Amino acid sequence: MMVRFLLDGEVVALDAVLPTATLLDHLRYRLRRTGTKEGCSEGDCGACTVLVGTLDAEGSAITWRAVNACILFLPMLDGKALLTVESLGAAGALNPLQACMAANGSSQCGFCTPGFVMSLYGRCIGAKGAELPVTDVIAGNLCRCTGYGPILAAAQTVERLPRDDAAMVATLRDLARSETLSGESAGQRWFVPRTAAALADLLAAWPEARIVAGATDVGLWVTKGLRDLETLIFIGDIPELQHIDESREGLTLGAGVRYADAHAAFARLHPDLGELVRRIGGLQVRNAATIGGNIANGSPIGDGPPALIALGATLTLRSAGGKRTMPLEDYFLDYGRQDRRAGEFIEAIHVPRPGANDLIHISKLSRRFDSDISAVCGAFALRVEQGVVASARIAFGGMAATPRRASACEAALTGQPFTLATIERAAAALRADFTPVSDVRGSAAYRLDAAANLLLRLWAKAQGEAVSVLELEDALGGA
C-alpha cells in the first residue's frame, strides 16, 4: 500500500517505503526542500522542525503540531498534512512572521532560523502548545549564535496569523483509512493499525515486532545507533489509545496519549506533575512522545515513570488473549527488561487522584534546565494524618537500573512524626536504597546527595518555604 499525505495541500503518494526512512531525508534528498535543516538527528536542536496536521475528532478542522522531521518515519505521515518552511511564502514573498524576523535581525548564521520560523508559525496559527509562553514554544529550538533576543522580539510582534484549512480538511477526509496499512521494502515490513483489536492481532502474529508510537526514542536507534529493525508497528493512529478520562478518582490515559495533550490534565492532577511534563524535551518532542511509550521502553532516566509510581499508577496491558493490570513499579524488572509478555502492549495508565492530606513533591535535576535528560528525578507522595506520616511512596529515576521505589526511605518515614528528625533519618536511609553509577550527567556521590536534598525540599515546601533548603542542609550536616 502507498503512504499518502498532503504537502501544501497536494497529495503525495509514496510506494515501497522503508519503515525507518525519515521525513527529514525525504524532504532534503527526494523533494529538495532544503530549508529543513539537519542539525542533531536526535530531536534535540529543532533545526528540522516542520508542522504536521491531523483531522480533529469531528473531522472539521486540522490540529497542527510542531515536530522534529529527523526522527519522524515516513509511514507515520499517512493521512496527515505537512507544512515546511517553504510552505509559508506566497509567490516568493515572505509571510509576516518571516518578514518581521528578517527586519528585526533575528538571524545570525541562519542555520537554525527555518526551525524557529516553523515553531513560531505554529504558535501564530494556534497549533498544539500555542497557549504556552513563547519561551516554552521555542525551548526545543537551539540557536548556536545566541540570538534569542531578536527572535523573541519578532515573536512578540507577530503573534497571530490567519489560516484557512477548509480545502485541506476535505482532502484529508478523502485520505482517511479504516483498515490497517502495511508495506514491505528491502527486507523490512511495517504496519499501521487503526484499532486496538487490530494491534493485538498483529502482535499475536508478529510478537517480536517493534511498537513505535512517537519514535522519539526509537528514532535515535536508527539515526544514531544505525540499528536495523525488521518489523515495525506504528500505533499513532489508534483513537482508542488516545483517550483522556478525568474523574474524582483520578486520571486514566490511553497509552498513545502524547505528553503535549496530557499536560493540562497532569497539571490539574498536581501542579508539580504539570511542571515536570513541561520540561520533558522541547515542545516538538512532547508533541510526539507518548505516555505509554515513555513507560514501555523502560529507560532508567525516563521522566514520567518515577512521578507516576509515587502517585500509585497502575498499567493495563492487553493482548489478543485478554487484559491484565499491575502496579506500574512492577512493570520494570531490570535494565532493558520489563514485564510485557509476547503479544502484549500497554493499553492504558491509571493515576489515582492525590488526597487532601497528601504531600506531593516532584523534582527533576538536569545539567540544562530545558530539553535535557534527568540526572536525578525524584517523586514523593506522603500522607500525613495528625502530624504522623501514615504512608509514603517515594520513587526515583537516574538512581538505579530502573525507575524504582525507595523502600528503606519509605519505611523510615511511615508511622513516624512528620518532623525534621524523621526527615533526617529518611534521608540517610536513601543510601541503603540505591547504589547509583557515575556518568556524564552526574557522579554517584552527587546523585545520592541530590536525592537526599530533594527530600529536604519536600520538607521545606511543607513548611511554606519558611526554611530554606540550604538551612536544612546545614541542620542535617550537608546530607
Secondary structure, DSSP 8 states (H G I E B T S, - for coil): --EEEEETTEEEEE-S--TT-BHHHIIIIIS--TTS--S-SSSSS-TTEEEEEEE-TTSSSEEEEEEEGGG-BGGGGTT-EEE-GGGS-BTTB--HHHHHHHHTT--SS-SSHHHHHHHHHHHHTT-TTTTS-HHHHTTT---TT--HHHHHHHHHH--------HHHHHHHHHH---S-EEEEETTEEEEE-SSHHHHHHHHHH-TT-EEESS-TTHHHHHHTT----SEEEE-TT-GGGS-EEE-SSEEEEETT-BHHHHHHHHHHH-HHHHHHHHTSS-HHHHTT-BHHHHHHT--TT-SHHHHHHHTT-EEEEEETTEEEEEEHHHHEEETTEES--TT-EEEEEEEE---TTEEEEEEEE-SSSSS---SEEEEEEEEEETTEEEEEEEEEESSSSS-EE-HHHHHHHTTSBSSHHHHHHHHHHHHHH-----BTTB-HHHHHHHHHHHHHHHHHHHTTT-S-HHHHHHHTT--
